[in-house]
Amino acid sequence: MQAQVADTWATYKARYGAPRIAKELCAMGMPCSVNHVAELLRIQGLKAHNGKRFNYGGHPLTMNNVADNLLWRKFGASAPNRKWTSDITYIWVDKKWMYLATVMDLYSRTIVGWALDSQMTETLITRALQMAFDRRDIEPGLIIHSDRGVQYRSQKYIDFMKRYGATPSMSRKGNCWDNAPMESFFSRLKVELIYAEQLETPERVKSAVFEYIEVFYNRLRRHSALGYVSPAEFERNAALAA
C-alpha cells in the first residue's frame, strides 16, 4: 500500500492529500482509511501542495514556450497521425521513482511511442516521440498535445518535433482534463499492471510495461471509445473499410 499511496500522490502532482488519495485508491478497488494513508504519507515525507506548508518560493515560475491549446478537448480524429497526445507518469519501484513517457494516437488510442527511465528529462520524452515517428508515416500538420511540464517546453524537444512538421499544443494551466485520454490510459495501466503485480525491480518494470503496452493494450484490450475493439483491430477495420 505504501507504493500505491506514493504513486497516487505523484500522479496528481502533489495536489492530493490523504482524503483524496484514499478516495482514489478506494475507487480503484483498494480499500483504505484516511488515517492510514496519512500515516503512509508521513513516513515517506510526502505532503500536498496546499495551505501554508507549501512554499512556492520568492520568484514566480517562468513559463517559456507555452503553446496554444489546439485540441480544446476535441479528442476525436478523422484519420491516423492527425492528433497525438503525450504525458509522463511516475512508477514507484525499489524505493525510487521510474518515469514512463508515452505518445498516443487519438484516432485509435494506440500507444505509438513510449520510453521508461529513472530520470524525468527532455531526453525521456524525445525518445518516446522518436519511437512514434519511426513507427508512423506522418505528414506536416500533425498536432502533438501535452501539458505545460518543463520537459515539453524544452527548446530542443520543440525543435525536434518541428523538424518532422508537427505542431505543439498544450493544456491549460493545471487542467488535467485537457489531456483526458492519456490520464485515462495511465489510470488503467496503474490498476491493471502496476498495482496488480509485484514489480520489485526496474528490470521487471521494463519487461512488464513492454508486455502491457505492446502485447495487451495495443493489440488485445477492448476500448470503450472504439466500440469495444482493441486499437489494432480498430485500425485494421478502418483500413479495410477505406
Residue pairs with C-beta under 8 A, 6 or more apart in sequence:
1 25
1 30
1 32
1 36
1 40
2 40
2 43
2 44
3 92
3 93
4 25
4 30
4 195
5 21
5 25
5 37
5 40
5 41
5 44
5 46
6 40
6 44
6 46
6 92
7 90
7 91
7 92
7 190
7 194
7 195
8 16
8 21
8 24
8 25
9 16
9 21
9 41
9 46
9 48
10 90
10 92
10 97
11 89
11 90
11 186
11 190
12 20
12 21
12 24
13 49
14 46
14 47
14 48
14 49
15 48
15 49
15 50
16 24
16 48
17 38
17 41
17 47
17 48
17 50
18 34
18 35
18 37
18 38
18 41
19 34
21 37
21 41
22 32
22 33
22 34
22 36
22 37
25 31
25 32
25 37
26 32
28 187
28 190
28 191
28 195
29 191
30 195
41 47
47 53
47 54
48 54
63 148
63 153
64 153
65 153
65 154
65 155
65 158
66 148
66 153
66 170
67 167
67 168
67 169
67 170
68 169
68 170
69 145
69 169
69 170
69 171
69 172
69 178
70 143
70 145
70 167
70 169
71 83
71 85
71 143
71 145
71 169
71 178
72 178
73 177
73 178
73 180
75 83
75 85
75 106
75 180
75 181
76 106
77 83
77 105
77 106
77 107
78 107
79 107
80 105
80 107
80 108
80 136
80 235
81 105
81 107
81 136
81 137
81 138
81 139
81 142
82 106
82 107
82 141
82 142
82 143
83 105
83 106
83 107
83 142
83 143
83 145
84 103
84 104
84 105
84 106
84 112
84 132
84 142
84 143
84 144
84 145
84 166
85 103
85 104
85 106
85 144
85 145
85 146
85 179
85 181
85 182
86 101
86 102
86 103
86 104
86 125
86 128
86 129
86 144
86 145
86 146
86 152
86 182
87 101
87 102
87 146
87 147
87 179
87 182
87 183
87 186
88 99
88 100
88 101
88 120
88 124
88 125
88 149
88 151
89 99
89 100
89 102
89 186
89 189
89 190
90 97
90 98
90 99
90 100
91 97
91 98
91 99
91 100
91 194
91 199
91 205
92 98
93 199
93 200
93 201
93 202
93 204
93 205
94 200
94 201
94 202
96 118
97 118
97 120
98 116
98 117
98 118
98 202
98 205
99 116
99 117
99 118
99 119
99 120
99 124
100 114
100 115
100 116
100 189
100 209
101 114
101 115
101 116
101 124
101 125
101 127
101 128
102 111
102 113
102 114
102 128
102 182
102 185
102 186
102 213
103 111
103 112
103 113
103 114
103 128
103 129
103 131
103 132
103 144
104 110
104 111
104 112
104 181
104 182
104 185
105 112
105 136
106 181
107 235
108 226
108 231
108 232
108 234
108 235
108 238
109 181
109 185
109 223
109 225
109 226
109 231
109 234
110 218
110 231
110 232
110 235
111 185
111 213
111 217
111 218
111 231
112 131
112 132
112 135
112 136
113 128
113 129
113 130
113 131
113 132
113 133
113 135
114 128
114 131
114 209
114 213
115 124
115 125
115 127
115 128
115 131
116 205
116 206
116 209
117 123
117 124
117 127
118 202
120 151
121 151
122 151
122 154
122 156
122 157
124 151
125 146
125 151
125 152
125 157
126 156
126 157
126 160
129 144
129 157
129 160
129 161
130 160
133 164
138 164
138 165
138 166
139 165
140 165
140 166
141 165
141 167
142 164
142 165
142 166
142 167
143 166
143 167
143 168
143 169
144 161
144 166
144 167
144 168
144 169
145 168
145 169
145 170
145 171
145 178
145 179
146 152
146 168
146 169
146 170
146 171
146 179
147 170
147 171
147 176
147 178
147 179
148 170
148 171
148 173
151 157
152 168
152 170
158 168
161 168
162 168
171 178
171 179
172 178
176 183
177 183
181 225
185 217
188 217
189 209
189 212
189 217
192 212
193 199
193 208
193 209
193 212
197 208
199 205
199 208
217 231
218 230
218 231
218 232
219 230
219 231
219 232
220 230
221 230
221 231
222 228
222 229
222 230
223 229
223 230
223 231
223 234
226 234
227 234
229 237
